[in-house]
C-alpha cells in the first residue's frame, strides 16, 4: 500500500459526459502528479500541483483540468469525454516537488472506460 | 530533462541475475538516477535511486560508472513475479524548476520458468 488513495477504482461513462477523479496523497506529501496510461502505452504526464498551486503541465488536453485543495487532495476533471480518453489514470504524490529526483508514490489508479 | 534510452524488452529465466542498462548521455550535475517498476494495471513503484558508484537495497542494485552517462539496474535471482516494466528516470533536481516526473517507454522484462 503506497498510501495514495484514488477513487473511484473503476468508472464507466458515455461519450460527451464529464467525470471527476479524486486523489488523496500520502500524509505529509505536498506534491501531486496526474498521469494517463492508455492500453499498452506509456505513462503520459498530465499535470502537477505543489501545495495547492499548479507547478508543471504536460500534454494535458484543454478538456481536462485539475486542482489541489487546501487539504492537499486533488481532483482531475475530464469533460466532453471521447472514446480515446479510456485509460488508466494514476495519481502520485511526493514530499516535495523535485521532479525525477523525488521518490513518488503512486495510487492504484482509476480505470476509465468511455462507451 | 535528460533523455534516457533503455532496451524495449528483455527475457530471462527464473533464478538468473538480470541487468538492465539505461543510457543518459546528457545527465546534469544535479541529476539523480531513479528506477521504477510497474506491474500490469498497477501504478509504478519506486525501486532504487542513486547518484554515483553503487547503491544496493533489499530489491536491487544500481551501478553508475564515473561518467554517469549510463546506469545498470541489477535484479538478483529473478522470479516470475519480477515480470514487469522497468523505467529509468533522470531528473532535474533543482527546486522550483521543472518538476515533471517523465517516464519513457521503459523495458518490458519477461521472466520465463
Interface residues (C-beta under 8 A of the other chain):
Chain A: X2 X4 X31 X33 X35 X42 X43 X45 X48 X50 X55 X56 X58 X88 X90 X92 X96 X97 X98 X99 X100 X101 X102 X103 X104 X105 X106 X107 X108 X109 X111
Chain B: X1 X30 X31 X32 X34 X38 X41 X42 X43 X44 X45 X46 X49 X87 X89 X90 X91 X92 X93 X94 X95 X97 X98 X99 X100 X101 X102 X103 X104 X105 X106
